[in-house]
Amino acid sequence: MKVVILNKPFNVLSQFREDDTHLTVSHYIHDPALRIAGRLDLDSEGLIFLTDHGGLNQFITNPSNKKYKTYYAQVDGDITDEALEKLRQGVELNDGITLPAKAAKVAEPEWLWERTPAVRFRANIPTSWVEIQICEGRNRQVRRMTSAVGFPTLRLIRTRIGSIDLIQMKLQPGDQTEIEPLLYPDFKDLPADKPYEGRSFAKKTGAAKAKPHFSIAKDKENGGKPAKKKPGGGTPRIWQMDDADKPRRKTNGTTRPNTKSRGRRPR
């Protein structure tokens, strides 16, 4: 298994497909066997995995695996203890309440690199920094969480996934390095990589027992005798059935015979 760590710069798309407007990961990574695991939004920066292992992305983003992802968020305003406590308890979003996060107010990081363009500056409204750790992978989750507690995110940098630390590796935006998975406990319980198996795969190999066709089930109900079919083949219609074979209408015993003329003149 090959794992590459990339410090994704701001305004770069987490995709290999070329784009007319923005740079993509393909500008930095040229190995066709690698796929992105743990994407970042266009306006977010920091650590992403690239790997040739098919199940790594789901393994990282599944909350049950408790792979905490660490973010540094520069928010609009001086964040309060009350807002931090809401983040720690879980925030109600439009797709449900989040799992409790680890959140703490921190000073501006010493390792912080410059961003182009820089974050807007307003003298009358301060900004503050928050370290947030989550183990979910919802779309734009950290931004939505800080906005929900009243402090919109201005800049977002992912520095860590599990024990993989971008800052310890001293990777600048656009830098990459290959790591040895065996040296990290995060990959210890990783499921075995296997190719995708579609629905047709099970039918061809017999891996999954298919449900018998309804006509075969009908034959079994008739004691092994095949159901009657019309001369041209196919399923017999009700007007082609014998009276004994026609389905009976189930009632509760209160149905009265239909004596209405349905608007026709009596003859």
C-alpha positions in Angstrom: 0.0 0.0 0.0 1.3 3.4 -1.0 0.3 6.5 1.0 1.3 10.1 0.1 0.7 13.1 2.2 0.1 16.4 0.4 -0.3 19.9 1.9 -3.1 21.1 -0.4 -2.9 24.9 -1.0 -5.8 27.3 -0.9 -7.9 27.5 -4.1 -6.9 24.1 -5.3 -9.6 21.5 -6.1 -9.4 18.0 -4.5 -9.7 16.2 -7.8 -7.5 14.9 -10.6 -9.9 16.0 -13.4 -8.5 19.2 -15.0 -10.5 22.4 -14.4 -10.5 25.6 -16.5 -10.7 27.9 -13.5 -8.7 26.4 -10.7 -5.7 24.3 -10.2 -6.3 20.7 -9.1 -4.4 18.0 -7.2 -3.1 16.7 -10.6 -0.9 19.8 -10.7 1.1 18.3 -7.8 0.5 14.5 -8.0 1.4 12.6 -11.2 1.0 9.0 -10.1 -2.1 7.6 -11.9 -2.4 4.8 -9.3 -3.1 7.2 -6.4 -6.6 8.3 -5.3 -7.6 11.0 -2.9 -8.7 9.9 0.6 -10.1 12.7 2.9 -10.9 15.5 0.5 -10.7 19.2 1.4 -12.9 22.0 0.0 -11.5 24.5 -2.6 -11.1 27.2 0.1 -9.6 24.9 2.7 -5.9 24.1 3.1 -3.8 21.4 4.6 -3.4 17.7 4.9 -4.9 15.2 2.5 -4.0 11.5 1.9 -3.4 10.0 -1.5 -3.3 6.2 -1.7 -3.7 3.2 -4.0 -5.8 1.4 -1.3 -9.4 1.3 -2.2 -11.0 1.4 1.3 -8.8 4.0 3.0 -11.2 6.9 2.4 -14.2 5.2 4.0 -11.9 3.9 6.8 -10.8 7.5 7.6 -14.2 9.2 7.4 -16.3 6.6 9.2 -17.0 8.0 12.7 -16.9 4.5 14.3 -13.2 4.3 13.6 -12.5 7.5 15.8 -9.9 8.9 13.4 -10.0 12.5 14.7 -9.1 15.2 12.2 -7.6 18.4 13.6 -8.3 21.8 12.1 -7.2 25.3 12.9 -10.0 27.7 12.1 -9.6 31.5 12.0 -13.1 32.8 12.9 -14.8 36.1 12.5 -15.0 37.7 16.0 -13.5 36.8 19.4 -15.0 33.4 20.1 -16.6 32.9 23.5 -16.5 30.1 26.0 -20.2 29.6 25.5 -19.6 29.0 21.7 -16.8 26.6 22.4 -19.0 24.6 24.8 -21.7 24.3 22.1 -19.1 22.9 19.8 -18.0 20.4 22.4 -21.6 19.3 23.0 -22.6 18.9 19.3 -24.2 21.4 17.0 -27.6 21.2 15.3 -27.1 21.4 11.5 -29.5 21.0 8.7 -28.4 17.4 8.3 -28.6 16.5 12.0 -26.7 17.2 15.2 -23.0 16.7 15.0 -21.0 14.4 17.3 -19.2 16.2 20.2 -16.1 17.9 19.0 -12.9 18.8 20.9 -12.6 22.6 20.7 -10.2 25.1 22.3 -9.3 28.7 21.7 -5.6 29.1 20.7 -3.2 31.8 19.7 -2.3 32.4 16.0 -0.1 29.4 15.1 3.6 30.2 14.8 4.0 27.9 11.8 1.3 29.7 9.9 2.2 30.2 6.2 1.0 33.2 4.1 -2.1 32.7 2.0 -2.8 34.4 -1.3 -5.2 36.1 -1.3 -4.9 37.0 2.4 -7.9 36.9 4.7 -9.8 40.1 4.7 -9.0 42.5 7.6 -11.5 44.7 9.4 -10.1 46.9 12.2 -13.4 47.1 14.1 -14.0 43.3 14.2 -11.3 41.1 15.6 -10.6 37.5 14.6 -9.6 34.5 16.7 -8.2 31.0 16.2 -9.8 27.7 17.3 -8.4 24.2 17.3 -11.2 21.8 16.5 -11.1 18.0 16.3 -13.9 16.0 14.8 -14.2 12.4 13.7 -17.0 12.9 11.1 -16.6 13.8 7.5 -19.7 15.8 6.6 -19.5 18.4 3.8 -18.0 21.7 5.0 -18.7 20.5 8.6 -16.3 22.7 10.5 -17.4 25.9 8.7 -21.0 25.1 9.3 -20.4 24.3 13.0 -18.6 27.6 13.7 -21.2 29.5 11.8 -24.0 27.8 13.7 -22.5 29.1 17.0 -22.1 32.6 15.7 -18.5 32.7 14.5 -18.1 32.1 10.7 -14.8 30.6 9.6 -12.5 32.9 7.5 -9.7 30.4 7.1 -9.5 26.7 7.6 -6.4 24.5 7.8 -6.4 20.7 8.4 -3.1 19.8 10.2 -3.7 16.3 11.4 -5.6 13.0 10.7 -5.1 10.5 13.5 -1.4 10.4 14.2 -0.4 11.9 10.8 0.8 15.4 11.6 1.4 17.9 8.7 3.2 20.4 11.0 5.7 17.8 12.3 6.5 16.9 8.7 7.1 20.6 8.0 5.3 20.5 4.7 4.6 23.8 3.0 1.7 24.3 0.7 2.2 22.2 -2.4 4.8 19.9 -0.7 4.3 16.2 -0.5 6.0 13.2 1.1 5.4 9.4 1.0 5.1 7.7 4.4 5.5 4.1 5.5 2.0 2.9 6.7 3.5 0.2 9.0 5.1 2.9 11.1 1.7 4.5 12.0 -1.0 2.8 14.2 -3.8 4.4 12.1 -3.4 1.8 9.4 -3.2 -1.2 11.7 -6.9 -2.2 11.4 -7.3 -1.2 7.8 -9.5 -3.7 5.9 -7.9 -5.6 3.1 -8.0 -3.9 -0.3 -10.2 -5.7 -2.9 -11.7 -4.6 -6.2 -15.2 -3.4 -6.5 -17.8 -6.1 -6.8 -20.9 -5.0 -8.7 -24.3 -6.7 -8.7 -23.5 -8.6 -11.8 -20.4 -10.1 -10.1 -22.5 -12.0 -7.6 -24.7 -13.5 -10.4 -21.7 -14.6 -12.5 -19.7 -16.2 -9.7 -22.6 -17.5 -7.7 -21.3 -15.6 -4.6 -24.8 -14.6 -3.7 -27.8 -16.8 -4.0 -30.3 -15.0 -6.2 -34.0 -14.9 -5.3 -36.0 -17.3 -7.4 -38.1 -15.8 -10.2 -41.8 -15.4 -9.2 -42.8 -17.9 -11.9 -40.6 -20.6 -10.3 -42.1 -19.9 -6.9 -45.6 -20.2 -8.5 -44.7 -23.6 -9.9 -43.7 -24.8 -6.4 -47.0 -23.7 -5.1 -48.7 -25.8 -7.7 -46.9 -28.9 -6.7 -44.2 -28.7 -9.3 -46.7 -28.2 -12.2 -45.8 -25.1 -14.3 -48.3 -22.3 -14.3 -50.6 -22.1 -17.3 -49.3 -19.7 -20.0 -50.9 -18.2 -23.0 -50.0 -19.9 -26.4 -47.6 -17.1 -27.4 -45.7 -17.4 -24.1 -45.4 -15.0 -21.2 -47.7 -14.6 -18.2 -51.4 -15.5 -18.8 -53.8 -12.6 -18.5 -56.9 -12.9 -16.4 -59.2 -13.3 -19.3 -57.1 -16.3 -20.5 -57.4 -18.1 -17.1 -59.9 -20.8 -16.1 -62.4 -19.7 -13.5 -60.7 -21.8 -10.9 -57.4 -20.0 -11.5 -58.6 -16.4 -11.4 -57.7 -14.5 -8.3 -60.4 -13.9 -5.8 -61.2 -10.5 -4.4 -60.8 -10.4 -0.7 -63.5 -8.6 1.2 -64.6 -8.2 4.8 -68.0 -9.7 4.1 -69.9 -6.4 3.7 -69.4 -6.0 0.0 -72.7 -5.8 -1.9 -73.2 -6.8 -5.5 -72.9 -4.0 -8.0 -76.4 -3.1 -9.3 -75.6 0.3 -10.6 -76.2 0.9 -14.3 -73.1 3.3 -14.4 -75.1 5.9 -16.4 -76.3 3.5 -19.1 -79.9 3.5 -20.2 -81.8 0.4 -19.4 -82.7 -1.7 -22.4 
